[in-house]
């Protein structure tokens, strides 16, 4: 089962995040084979972390919760909250298979939080600009809760336009970059 985990940083936690970098990497190394995509979200300066995205293939909801809540930064209070949702890998590939590569262009995490009738299930035009794409689902996989995408786009407005605006309670767009050990 695939899951999206988005840890959002607590304001003022950058120093603690930096102190825990080795522990974070050590923890993430344990999940290297399960990773579909990963990387930090960043403030408008393009450098200051604001969160951490991980999309993984795990045995089930209990394993996903363990991944999210046992993470060293979470345990130490770096994060203010965690969005953890079952997810479906509509592209069927990992970020390492993205034809656009690790660099070049701006990258974004787009989260459409919705309820009711599913929207944006089919791939939008410009598939080669999508790093990852798929619906957010309930733990049992039966209920659509939104859509998540990692995308290369010229600006946040273009990234946001991937999703149908009136089908979501909120659409968030965050600067994002490819993750993994430097």
SETI-727903 format. One record per residue (C-alpha): residue number from 0; z, y, x. Coordinates in nm, 3 decimals. Layout:
<selos>
+-----+---------+---------+---------+
: seq :      zz :      yy :      xx :
+-----+---------+---------+---------+
: NUM :       Z :       Y :       X :
...
+-----+---------+---------+---------+
</selos>
This chain:
<selos>
+-----+---------+---------+---------+
: seq :      zz :      yy :      xx :
+-----+---------+---------+---------+
:   0 :   0.000 :   0.000 :   0.000 :
:   1 :  -0.085 :   0.345 :   0.126 :
:   2 :   0.160 :   0.635 :   0.116 :
:   3 :   0.151 :   1.006 :   0.195 :
:   4 :   0.467 :   1.153 :   0.343 :
:   5 :   0.496 :   1.529 :   0.391 :
:   6 :   0.816 :   1.649 :   0.556 :
:   7 :   0.854 :   2.027 :   0.514 :
:   8 :   1.050 :   2.206 :   0.785 :
:   9 :   1.371 :   2.387 :   0.706 :
:  10 :   1.353 :   2.754 :   0.810 :
:  11 :   1.513 :   2.808 :   1.149 :
:  12 :   1.488 :   2.442 :   1.256 :
:  13 :   1.225 :   2.481 :   1.530 :
:  14 :   1.478 :   2.453 :   1.814 :
:  15 :   1.619 :   2.131 :   1.668 :
:  16 :   1.267 :   1.995 :   1.617 :
:  17 :   1.190 :   2.061 :   1.984 :
:  18 :   1.515 :   1.890 :   2.095 :
:  19 :   1.422 :   1.578 :   1.897 :
:  20 :   1.061 :   1.553 :   2.013 :
:  21 :   1.115 :   1.240 :   2.227 :
:  22 :   1.306 :   1.066 :   1.947 :
:  23 :   1.036 :   1.160 :   1.696 :
:  24 :   0.760 :   1.018 :   1.917 :
:  25 :   0.956 :   0.702 :   1.984 :
:  26 :   1.003 :   0.652 :   1.610 :
:  27 :   0.636 :   0.721 :   1.530 :
:  28 :   0.522 :   0.477 :   1.801 :
:  29 :   0.675 :   0.200 :   1.589 :
:  30 :   0.426 :   0.286 :   1.312 :
:  31 :   0.110 :   0.339 :   1.520 :
:  32 :  -0.078 :   0.046 :   1.363 :
:  33 :   0.005 :   0.161 :   1.009 :
:  34 :  -0.113 :   0.522 :   1.053 :
:  35 :  -0.414 :   0.643 :   0.856 :
:  36 :  -0.363 :   1.010 :   0.941 :
:  37 :  -0.092 :   1.230 :   1.086 :
:  38 :  -0.023 :   1.575 :   1.219 :
:  39 :   0.175 :   1.893 :   1.183 :
:  40 :   0.121 :   2.171 :   0.935 :
:  41 :   0.137 :   2.513 :   1.097 :
:  42 :   0.225 :   2.871 :   1.011 :
:  43 :  -0.049 :   3.134 :   0.999 :
:  44 :  -0.007 :   3.188 :   1.376 :
:  45 :  -0.159 :   2.839 :   1.423 :
:  46 :   0.125 :   2.733 :   1.652 :
:  47 :   0.460 :   2.727 :   1.472 :
:  48 :   0.520 :   2.395 :   1.292 :
:  49 :   0.603 :   2.414 :   0.920 :
:  50 :   0.598 :   2.044 :   0.843 :
:  51 :   0.468 :   1.702 :   0.931 :
:  52 :   0.214 :   1.485 :   0.745 :
:  53 :   0.193 :   1.109 :   0.779 :
:  54 :  -0.035 :   0.883 :   0.577 :
:  55 :   0.041 :   0.516 :   0.632 :
:  56 :  -0.030 :   0.168 :   0.504 :
:  57 :   0.310 :   0.005 :   0.444 :
:  58 :   0.433 :  -0.306 :   0.259 :
:  59 :   0.574 :  -0.113 :  -0.038 :
:  60 :   0.788 :   0.174 :  -0.169 :
:  61 :   1.106 :   0.058 :   0.007 :
:  62 :   0.928 :   0.056 :   0.344 :
:  63 :   0.783 :   0.401 :   0.269 :
:  64 :   1.127 :   0.541 :   0.184 :
:  65 :   1.271 :   0.389 :   0.502 :
:  66 :   0.990 :   0.549 :   0.705 :
:  67 :   1.045 :   0.892 :   0.547 :
:  68 :   1.422 :   0.907 :   0.547 :
:  69 :   1.507 :   0.725 :   0.871 :
:  70 :   1.282 :   0.957 :   1.074 :
:  71 :   1.499 :   1.131 :   1.339 :
:  72 :   1.401 :   1.486 :   1.239 :
:  73 :   1.490 :   1.411 :   0.878 :
:  74 :   1.822 :   1.253 :   0.978 :
:  75 :   1.911 :   1.560 :   1.190 :
:  76 :   1.821 :   1.818 :   0.922 :
:  77 :   1.493 :   1.955 :   1.058 :
:  78 :   1.328 :   1.908 :   0.719 :
:  79 :   1.419 :   2.087 :   0.396 :
:  80 :   1.246 :   1.834 :   0.172 :
:  81 :   1.014 :   1.535 :   0.165 :
:  82 :   0.714 :   1.468 :  -0.057 :
:  83 :   0.661 :   1.092 :  -0.062 :
:  84 :   0.391 :   0.949 :  -0.287 :
:  85 :   0.182 :   0.640 :  -0.305 :
:  86 :  -0.172 :   0.732 :  -0.212 :
:  87 :  -0.516 :   0.573 :  -0.223 :
:  88 :  -0.748 :   0.604 :   0.077 :
:  89 :  -1.068 :   0.692 :  -0.108 :
:  90 :  -1.260 :   0.734 :   0.219 :
:  91 :  -1.149 :   0.395 :   0.351 :
:  92 :  -1.112 :   0.522 :   0.707 :
:  93 :  -0.852 :   0.668 :   0.939 :
:  94 :  -0.852 :   1.018 :   1.083 :
:  95 :  -0.968 :   0.870 :   1.414 :
:  96 :  -1.290 :   0.770 :   1.238 :
:  97 :  -1.354 :   1.125 :   1.113 :
:  98 :  -1.710 :   1.214 :   1.222 :
:  99 :  -1.602 :   1.571 :   1.308 :
: 100 :  -1.365 :   1.458 :   1.583 :
: 101 :  -1.024 :   1.594 :   1.681 :
: 102 :  -1.125 :   1.952 :   1.751 :
: 103 :  -1.358 :   2.221 :   1.626 :
: 104 :  -1.311 :   2.415 :   1.308 :
: 105 :  -1.006 :   2.487 :   1.099 :
: 106 :  -0.822 :   2.199 :   0.932 :
: 107 :  -0.608 :   2.203 :   0.619 :
: 108 :  -0.376 :   1.988 :   0.413 :
: 109 :  -0.456 :   2.042 :   0.045 :
: 110 :  -0.200 :   1.915 :  -0.208 :
: 111 :  -0.283 :   1.931 :  -0.576 :
: 112 :   0.029 :   1.853 :  -0.778 :
: 113 :  -0.056 :   1.753 :  -1.131 :
: 114 :   0.028 :   1.536 :  -1.426 :
: 115 :  -0.162 :   1.399 :  -1.720 :
: 116 :  -0.527 :   1.302 :  -1.707 :
: 117 :  -0.642 :   1.215 :  -1.354 :
: 118 :  -0.870 :   1.468 :  -1.183 :
: 119 :  -1.080 :   1.475 :  -0.868 :
: 120 :  -1.082 :   1.098 :  -0.826 :
: 121 :  -1.442 :   1.087 :  -0.700 :
: 122 :  -1.517 :   1.225 :  -0.356 :
: 123 :  -1.617 :   1.592 :  -0.363 :
: 124 :  -1.940 :   1.711 :  -0.197 :
: 125 :  -1.918 :   1.749 :   0.179 :
: 126 :  -1.764 :   1.410 :   0.252 :
: 127 :  -1.825 :   1.457 :   0.625 :
: 128 :  -1.577 :   1.746 :   0.623 :
: 129 :  -1.301 :   1.524 :   0.477 :
: 130 :  -1.056 :   1.375 :   0.724 :
: 131 :  -0.861 :   1.199 :   0.447 :
: 132 :  -0.883 :   1.214 :   0.068 :
: 133 :  -0.724 :   1.040 :  -0.227 :
: 134 :  -0.505 :   1.050 :  -0.534 :
: 135 :  -0.126 :   1.077 :  -0.524 :
: 136 :   0.022 :   0.803 :  -0.741 :
: 137 :   0.351 :   0.677 :  -0.881 :
: 138 :   0.524 :   0.397 :  -0.687 :
: 139 :   0.364 :   0.134 :  -0.912 :
: 140 :   0.021 :   0.292 :  -0.861 :
: 141 :  -0.037 :   0.333 :  -1.236 :
: 142 :   0.023 :   0.706 :  -1.283 :
: 143 :  -0.183 :   0.982 :  -1.125 :
: 144 :   0.042 :   1.260 :  -0.986 :
: 145 :  -0.212 :   1.470 :  -0.799 :
: 146 :  -0.458 :   1.467 :  -0.512 :
: 147 :  -0.417 :   1.510 :  -0.137 :
: 148 :  -0.682 :   1.592 :   0.121 :
: 149 :  -0.706 :   1.667 :   0.489 :
: 150 :  -1.020 :   1.872 :   0.535 :
: 151 :  -1.214 :   2.081 :   0.784 :
: 152 :  -1.309 :   2.409 :   0.617 :
: 153 :  -1.388 :   2.766 :   0.724 :
: 154 :  -1.086 :   2.911 :   0.537 :
: 155 :  -0.802 :   2.820 :   0.298 :
: 156 :  -1.000 :   2.929 :  -0.009 :
: 157 :  -1.281 :   2.685 :   0.070 :
: 158 :  -1.026 :   2.408 :   0.126 :
: 159 :  -0.856 :   2.488 :  -0.207 :
: 160 :  -1.193 :   2.473 :  -0.385 :
: 161 :  -1.202 :   2.095 :  -0.326 :
: 162 :  -0.979 :   2.057 :  -0.629 :
: 163 :  -1.032 :   2.157 :  -0.992 :
: 164 :  -0.783 :   2.444 :  -1.037 :
: 165 :  -0.698 :   2.405 :  -1.405 :
: 166 :  -0.605 :   2.037 :  -1.360 :
: 167 :  -0.303 :   2.103 :  -1.138 :
: 168 :   0.036 :   2.265 :  -1.185 :
: 169 :   0.005 :   2.388 :  -0.827 :
: 170 :  -0.237 :   2.361 :  -0.536 :
: 171 :  -0.092 :   2.411 :  -0.190 :
: 172 :  -0.302 :   2.471 :   0.120 :
: 173 :  -0.144 :   2.437 :   0.465 :
: 174 :  -0.292 :   2.481 :   0.812 :
: 175 :  -0.304 :   2.134 :   0.966 :
: 176 :  -0.404 :   1.979 :   1.295 :
: 177 :  -0.470 :   1.626 :   1.417 :
: 178 :  -0.147 :   1.466 :   1.530 :
: 179 :  -0.054 :   1.199 :   1.775 :
: 180 :   0.083 :   1.201 :   2.125 :
: 181 :  -0.068 :   1.480 :   2.337 :
+-----+---------+---------+---------+
</selos>
